[in-house]
Amino acid sequence: MKGGAVVARNFFDYFGLAPGTAPSENRRGGVLGAGLEYGFAPNWSLGVEYLHGFFGTRHISFVQTGPFGLPSDDISQSLDMVTARINYRFGGPVVARY
């Protein structure tokens, strides 16, 4: 098991906005995950890991020039990531010699 913090840079766009007026922000949240690793040879192992990041919901207001007022939206965001890997450990096992 593992846990920690996660940061994402978001750029929001809304149809009809003037170029360069879309909001952006850094969002912070938490991450939880778990993984397994299996050694199948003296220096080799296989691993797989799953992480879930959660950012919650954020209310975003878009600045719009025109007759329709200020559009806004509630943005909910999460992140799911799976990593698979094969590892090789250089140097081999340590053997004490006398």
Wavefront OBJ file of the C-alpha trace (Angstrom):
o trace
v 0.000 0.000 0.000
v 1.099 3.536 -0.633
v -0.344 6.990 -0.359
v 0.648 10.562 -0.936
v -0.109 13.817 -2.680
v -0.708 14.553 -6.348
v -0.685 17.818 -8.336
v -2.155 18.348 -11.818
v -2.029 21.370 -14.123
v -5.444 21.866 -15.780
v -6.407 24.026 -18.725
v -10.140 24.616 -19.185
v -11.811 25.712 -22.391
v -15.311 26.859 -23.181
v -16.671 27.171 -26.703
v -17.122 30.806 -27.588
v -14.381 32.268 -25.399
v -11.948 34.704 -26.876
v -8.505 33.073 -27.413
v -6.299 33.222 -24.343
v -9.141 33.793 -21.853
v -9.694 30.170 -20.744
v -8.864 29.630 -17.055
v -6.151 27.264 -15.852
v -5.072 26.140 -12.410
v -2.966 23.727 -10.393
v -5.131 21.196 -8.581
v -3.976 19.277 -5.532
v -5.327 16.030 -4.192
v -4.450 12.708 -2.667
v -3.350 9.390 -4.112
v -3.727 5.810 -2.871
v -2.305 2.706 -4.447
v -1.138 -0.858 -4.167
v 1.170 -3.128 -6.099
v 2.769 -6.535 -6.322
v 6.264 -7.610 -7.294
v 7.418 -11.155 -8.046
v 11.038 -12.307 -8.363
v 11.237 -15.047 -11.026
v 15.042 -15.362 -11.409
v 18.058 -14.385 -9.266
v 18.230 -10.790 -10.568
v 14.861 -10.401 -12.352
v 11.411 -9.411 -11.114
v 8.026 -8.410 -12.529
v 5.855 -5.751 -10.940
v 2.430 -4.208 -11.380
v 1.049 -1.172 -9.540
v -2.309 0.633 -9.440
v -2.737 4.251 -8.302
v -5.944 6.257 -7.844
v -5.667 10.036 -7.526
v -8.645 12.084 -6.403
v -8.990 15.839 -6.774
v -12.609 16.408 -5.722
v -14.982 18.856 -7.404
v -14.174 22.477 -8.234
v -16.521 25.246 -9.417
v -14.963 27.075 -12.387
v -16.227 30.384 -13.825
v -15.382 31.294 -17.407
v -14.964 34.920 -18.453
v -16.982 35.472 -21.626
v -17.332 38.552 -23.737
v -20.819 38.625 -25.183
v -24.508 38.823 -24.346
v -24.810 35.467 -22.554
v -23.255 36.319 -19.183
v -20.689 34.291 -17.224
v -20.798 30.550 -17.886
v -19.606 28.260 -15.106
v -19.302 24.554 -14.475
v -18.506 22.088 -11.693
v -15.429 20.075 -12.687
v -14.904 16.690 -11.020
v -11.561 15.015 -11.601
v -9.854 11.747 -10.738
v -6.874 9.810 -12.057
v -6.402 6.058 -12.481
v -3.000 4.711 -13.474
v -1.651 1.181 -13.885
v 2.077 0.568 -14.242
v 3.632 -2.741 -15.292
v 7.384 -3.230 -15.181
v 10.205 -5.733 -15.498
v 13.255 -5.107 -13.307
v 16.849 -6.250 -13.470
v 19.061 -5.801 -10.378
v 22.721 -5.311 -11.302
v 25.458 -6.832 -9.174
v 23.804 -10.122 -8.230
v 23.265 -11.487 -4.752
v 25.728 -10.666 -1.983
v 27.601 -13.764 -0.798
v 29.878 -13.634 2.238
v 33.238 -15.381 1.716
v 35.691 -16.341 4.467
l 1 2 3 4 5 6 7 8 9 10 11 12 13 14 15 16 17 18 19 20 21 22 23 24 25 26 27 28 29 30 31 32 33 34 35 36 37 38 39 40 41 42 43 44 45 46 47 48 49 50 51 52 53 54 55 56 57 58 59 60 61 62 63 64 65 66 67 68 69 70 71 72 73 74 75 76 77 78 79 80 81 82 83 84 85 86 87 88 89 90 91 92 93 94 95 96 97 98
